[in-house]
């Protein structure tokens, strides 16, 4: 039996959602001197870069990027940035991922930030599902969908000129 796919958001809709997410991040962090945008793995980092670019257009704030990579086996997080992360305890971090499903990925990415005692952590996602296993919620959401456990939302950024959010 073949599985059908439906496009939930097309390229233009995703672009609008990401611009709106950037505005929400800005509006909720206007008083911050620096906003750290932390993208999780490849797709989260892709979205984080777009949000950071949009923020740079609308804000005078410093926007700094962190790349978070999760080990596939252990889910241990590694952080990379061209900027010094010594001042993270005084900073606001916006964790960015493509789809919030169970909350496990965001929880694992967040744990080291909590241990560094960052001042504020917020979460931005392109899409949120309603199948949480961990107590994680997104502060900024592009779209929310109630799906069955058998359905999956996938952000396809394999063709940058044709981004899609697909329901399988």
Protein Blocks (a to p, Z undefined) as FASTA:
>chain_A
ZZddddfbdfklmmmmmmmmmmmmmmmmmmpmbdcdddehjklmmmmmmmmmmmmmmpcb
dcddddddddfklopacdddfbdcklmmmpccddddfbdckommmmmmmmmmmmnopabd
cdddfbdcfkdfbdcddfbdfbdcdddfkbccdddfkbmklgcdddZZ
